[in-house]
């Protein structure tokens, strides 16, 4: 896909699993900067502290010349935390032109309606048709979470002022920013693994043809920003499709360029995910020469510990309020 490159990109973590007010600002050594909502802000009585929850939402502004394109990638689990953090971090939400929902799980779409209700205008909401299909979670102790995504419907999105954009392909959001669309599953150890037998613990979905089986999360999409002179900045929601597969898909869209940064959920923290996948993922990151690695959300403590130990020059610890700037 040809198109403009971003001269620069600014990325703000609005919702994440933790807040850490002790993290320092960082000069990334390649012209990039990592700015934190730090202790001085935490103690400032004129400000309100940000909140954390088991969800993810990332604000992205790509700039090309005098133009800019701003997208909200996922919206966290609850609208209360998202809207609180927009105020706490001083974000001008009126600049947001697009919302991209990575996939139809509640910790990624849950804050959507509160966000849409805050505006007197319609906002495009990009996702995949399969994001709305009924989903079930079967637990190891026999419990079942039935149709846990039932509030996420086309009618609800439209009623709250969203305009659904349903696509399995890459969307050009402007200034060098693209959705990935469908992410092919080619890395052998990545992607959902079928349960040993029907109705054993796992995630399930009622498919468009009415059949019931493994939730392969085919609706999942990521976001990629092609930054001039730097390379690709790749965002993942939960990486059910695999973070390495997402990187490879980003290169299909933008060309075989360096991967400057990858951030988001890496899907390595689940109890059913083999520990070996953490090391395999790190090996894949090294092979793809990823410069900055920011695991978030569902990545898991073992992933953070392993990456911080083995590639401390590439690993960045995320937190609500982190702002990353790449490019000129």
Steps between C-alpha positions, in 0.01 A plus 500: 500500500648832396430822683637778713737441786463673833766757580440420866261315729392563858351211698327541838405207722151585626401165651734227619516238776716710728595847615860561609576857603869422566600439139746758361491683170735345245701618202487195275828592335372504142307824508207340680367597840301325771318739733321384815227633725736496797519553873492881482165478319375239745563735793360809324166577665388691193498175304310173529699175485437259214346158557583149381282204403527171315461657159687696237451825311764687304473846341701543180571822311696469175627819335598567139601856422229731635244220512419256779286189543388391848357159586395327819613138496271305734305659785571295812259294709288778651403844381553639850876435496547614140313828550672557837843454345425728206434774757788403729752505215365820345417339166298703250267223386338725237799431275417128474380418150484121508446222751655162422378198699762227478249219567171433671610424857368725780841621622546656154154635412350557848553876519365569151150620581610738777754646261254541212237654732742782584474647148231667294639356178532161338835320520612212274553175692714253307473132584420165339156350444593193708564722803124499566448122487405339836794393717519256792775426752520158665701488824700214645276488809188437293366854484399657170478865406210500252493747212731738684518746208123543467508879550729544199258525209473703182175651624660614827801650322273699269261604776788656694625695198757265353511418131621141457772442241513123449804382308725199483762698311735782593346847537703814427436736792727772363852634556659155481264321742320178403292227657638156423171333416508121522829363636613173337613230745834377364731486805465136621464563875273807476122520478219324691548132582196275473380340826577131544129419476173691452385698805834472679638828641554764235348785301219419258294684243176449307616548143315675219377164366353411840767247596656512849870446556838648584509880506780558251464879542509547124365852560826613660686788339792717600618849411821599321659840451769537232739764636743662258863428584405264786290213374178341619329551835267204555214490754322185615185466709539150646696326220270198492628473142859526625719805542755368248221432251382858558847637426519292183158626392611860560793438264265361239310830510790746522787303348800320654607792718673501840273450801567799722258403778234247589263554791179357639371169629722208397261223623775330699363537853213252486526188721449279193780668299820288502789672679722413204298743285656793687851403393381411151335842470817675616702302244253613233535862612879471470473343155275787392743749661234682701660809655252572783281234665214604728294201624166603652168376632488117457875452451563365850762554770728227363514685167595828665764332714648307208510794261640737762773249585595390149453820293514788750605742226180426305244440775279783629268462798153639422258678731194722471617846398806388304554712188729378223627726223676370190619697197572866439 
